């Protein structure tokens, strides 16, 4: 991953996104351990969308790709719950060619996490 000029939109992971990734990857599988090792070497890009979804890229020279059965796959997810505890959608983390690539939030009410941090929006995890 080449360092680009600040105007390229890529930036270090926010604390909120970093914590969200760590929670989504808290499993004991080889895939989760390998992807967790990529988090310190990842950058994010919001793409200008008002939703909390972020594109991710990982420096392939700093950490190894994780062996995967498919070229692109959802590697982790969680239910989302609104401030009142009601089901609000799903978060899904994707990897491409063994590297973190996309963190998507499908928010049924389109309200976002509200005053909470992203990781506080997460409910039960699933793979």
C-alpha positions as semicolon CSV with decimal commas, in nm:
position;residue;x (nm);y (nm);z (nm)
1;X;0,000;0,000;0,000
2;X;0,161;0,321;-0,109
3;X;0,127;0,627;0,105
4;X;-0,091;0,868;-0,085
5;X;-0,135;1,237;-0,045
6;X;-0,379;1,342;0,227
7;X;-0,635;1,426;-0,042
8;X;-0,671;1,060;-0,147
9;X;-0,928;1,010;0,132
10;X;-0,751;0,726;0,314
11;X;-0,679;0,788;0,680
12;X;-0,582;0,591;0,990
13;X;-0,863;0,396;1,150
14;X;-1,071;0,600;1,389
15;X;-1,084;0,466;1,743
16;X;-1,451;0,387;1,684
17;X;-1,385;0,179;1,371
18;X;-1,082;0,008;1,528
19;X;-1,285;-0,098;1,831
20;X;-1,572;-0,216;1,609
21;X;-1,334;-0,432;1,404
22;X;-1,180;-0,582;1,715
23;X;-1,523;-0,674;1,852
24;X;-1,636;-0,824;1,521
25;X;-1,313;-1,027;1,506
26;X;-1,313;-1,147;1,867
27;X;-1,346;-1,512;1,763
28;X;-1,085;-1,783;1,808
29;X;-1,067;-1,906;1,448
30;X;-0,752;-1,879;1,239
31;X;-0,939;-1,639;1,009
32;X;-1,037;-1,410;1,297
33;X;-0,684;-1,416;1,445
34;X;-0,530;-1,341;1,105
35;X;-0,772;-1,057;1,029
36;X;-0,727;-0,914;1,380
37;X;-0,353;-0,895;1,307
38;X;-0,437;-0,674;1,007
39;X;-0,621;-0,409;1,210
40;X;-0,306;-0,214;1,315
41;X;-0,203;-0,203;0,946
42;X;-0,540;-0,090;0,810
43;X;-0,663;0,245;0,684
44;X;-1,019;0,362;0,624
45;X;-1,207;0,567;0,367
46;X;-1,566;0,676;0,420
47;X;-1,637;0,742;0,053
48;X;-1,847;1,049;0,129
49;X;-2,155;0,848;0,229
50;X;-2,346;0,976;0,535
51;X;-2,382;0,618;0,662
52;X;-2,117;0,478;0,897
53;X;-1,994;0,226;0,636
54;X;-1,621;0,237;0,564
55;X;-1,391;0,096;0,301
56;X;-1,077;-0,062;0,441
57;X;-0,733;-0,131;0,300
58;X;-0,445;-0,315;0,459
59;X;-0,073;-0,283;0,385
60;X;0,009;-0,625;0,228
61;X;0,380;-0,570;0,294
62;X;0,318;-0,537;0,670
63;X;0,097;-0,839;0,737
64;X;0,000;-1,163;0,563
65;X;-0,323;-1,233;0,380
66;X;-0,557;-1,480;0,550
67;X;-0,628;-1,799;0,354
68;X;-0,991;-1,795;0,239
69;X;-1,211;-2,040;0,048
70;X;-1,363;-1,760;-0,162
71;X;-1,201;-1,455;-0,317
72;X;-1,447;-1,225;-0,133
73;X;-1,650;-1,324;0,170
74;X;-1,834;-1,190;0,471
75;X;-1,600;-1,283;0,756
76;X;-1,799;-1,156;1,053
77;X;-2,117;-0,975;1,141
78;X;-2,341;-0,859;1,420
79;X;-2,695;-0,752;1,475
80;X;-2,748;-0,381;1,538
81;X;-2,967;-0,253;1,819
82;X;-3,107;0,096;1,861
83;X;-3,074;0,293;2,185
84;X;-3,396;0,136;2,314
85;X;-3,271;-0,219;2,255
86;X;-3,478;-0,280;1,940
87;X;-3,337;-0,467;1,640
88;X;-3,208;-0,210;1,392
89;X;-3,022;-0,407;1,122
90;X;-2,692;-0,579;1,057
91;X;-2,322;-0,501;1,043
92;X;-2,111;-0,712;0,807
93;X;-1,733;-0,720;0,766
94;X;-1,591;-0,834;0,432
95;X;-1,247;-0,952;0,324
96;X;-1,110;-0,970;-0,031
97;X;-0,813;-1,188;-0,123
98;X;-0,747;-1,241;0,248
99;X;-0,747;-0,874;0,351
100;X;-1,005;-0,657;0,527
101;X;-1,187;-0,450;0,266
102;X;-1,531;-0,328;0,377
103;X;-1,736;-0,269;0,692
104;X;-2,103;-0,231;0,601
105;X;-2,395;-0,122;0,819
106;X;-2,748;-0,201;0,703
107;X;-2,961;0,019;0,925
108;X;-3,335;-0,045;0,884
109;X;-3,438;0,285;1,040
110;X;-3,158;0,482;0,870
111;X;-3,091;0,663;1,197
112;X;-2,735;0,541;1,255
113;X;-2,603;0,465;1,601
114;X;-2,732;0,796;1,738
115;X;-2,525;0,932;2,025
116;X;-2,355;0,595;2,078
117;X;-2,020;0,493;1,934
118;X;-2,029;0,242;1,645
119;X;-1,917;-0,050;1,858
120;X;-2,192;0,023;2,112
121;X;-2,447;-0,029;1,832
122;X;-2,335;-0,393;1,791
123;X;-2,543;-0,673;1,932
124;X;-2,476;-1,048;1,918
125;X;-2,197;-1,146;1,677
126;X;-2,227;-1,409;1,407
127;X;-1,997;-1,551;1,141
